[in-house]
Amino acid sequence: SLSLGSLTSSNIFHDDLGPPQYKTITLERGPDGLGFSIVGGYGSPHGDLPIYVKTVFAKGAAADDGHLKRGDQIIAVNGQSLEGVTHEEAVAILKRTKGIVTLTVLS
């Protein structure tokens, strides 16, 4: 029988940066919005994908904060999971946010 003890993260992730880390990023929506665009989503042209950060704009809350990076996977917005949402739904969820926005990301 396979013991779970043998499944170390080094076997699963062949990434020099180590395993991805969950992190919480808090942004304050300003006049320029949250300051990033997203790609992916359920039913996307590339298949059913998680929501990823496509671009962090030079101006905006994400750039000011400095923690959000291109390629980060957005797991949840203000505690609302983005699992299984379409691209349009994810955009709507992000647009609906006001003031302080808490993102859970996998980076």
SVG drawing of the C-alpha trace seen along z (x, -y; Angstrom):
<svg xmlns="http://www.w3.org/2000/svg" viewBox="-21 -58 36 60">
<polyline fill="none" stroke="black" stroke-width="0.4" points="0.0,0.0 1.1,-3.5 1.9,-5.5 1.0,-9.2 4.2,-10.0 6.2,-9.3 4.2,-11.9 6.3,-14.9 5.8,-18.3 9.1,-17.8 7.6,-14.9 4.6,-16.8 6.0,-20.2 9.0,-20.3 9.3,-24.0 12.6,-25.6 10.6,-28.2 9.1,-25.6 5.4,-24.7 2.9,-27.4 1.8,-29.4 -1.6,-30.5 -1.6,-34.2 -4.1,-36.8 -3.8,-40.2 -5.9,-43.1 -6.4,-45.9 -8.2,-49.2 -10.2,-49.9 -9.3,-53.3 -10.3,-55.5 -8.3,-53.2 -10.1,-50.1 -8.2,-47.1 -5.6,-47.5 -5.3,-44.0 -6.9,-41.9 -7.8,-38.2 -7.8,-35.3 -9.3,-31.8 -12.6,-30.7 -15.0,-27.8 -15.9,-27.2 -13.1,-29.3 -11.7,-28.7 -8.9,-26.8 -11.1,-24.6 -12.2,-24.9 -9.5,-26.8 -9.0,-28.6 -9.0,-32.4 -5.4,-33.7 -4.0,-37.2 -3.2,-38.2 -1.8,-41.7 -1.0,-43.9 -1.4,-47.5 1.2,-50.1 -1.4,-52.2 -3.9,-50.9 -4.4,-49.2 -2.6,-46.0 0.6,-47.8 0.5,-50.1 0.2,-47.0 2.9,-45.1 2.0,-41.6 -0.1,-40.5 1.8,-39.0 1.1,-37.9 0.1,-34.2 -1.2,-34.2 -4.3,-32.1 -7.2,-33.9 -8.9,-31.4 -11.5,-33.7 -12.7,-37.3 -13.9,-38.5 -14.2,-34.9 -16.3,-34.0 -14.8,-31.1 -14.1,-31.5 -14.0,-27.7 -16.1,-26.8 -17.1,-30.3 -17.0,-31.6 -14.7,-34.4 -17.7,-36.8 -18.8,-35.8 -15.3,-36.4 -15.2,-39.8 -18.6,-40.6 -17.6,-39.5 -14.5,-41.7 -16.4,-44.6 -19.0,-44.4 -16.4,-44.8 -16.2,-48.2 -13.6,-49.7 -11.4,-47.1 -11.1,-43.9 -9.5,-40.7 -8.1,-38.3 -7.0,-34.7 -4.4,-33.8 -2.2,-30.8 1.2,-32.1"/>
</svg>
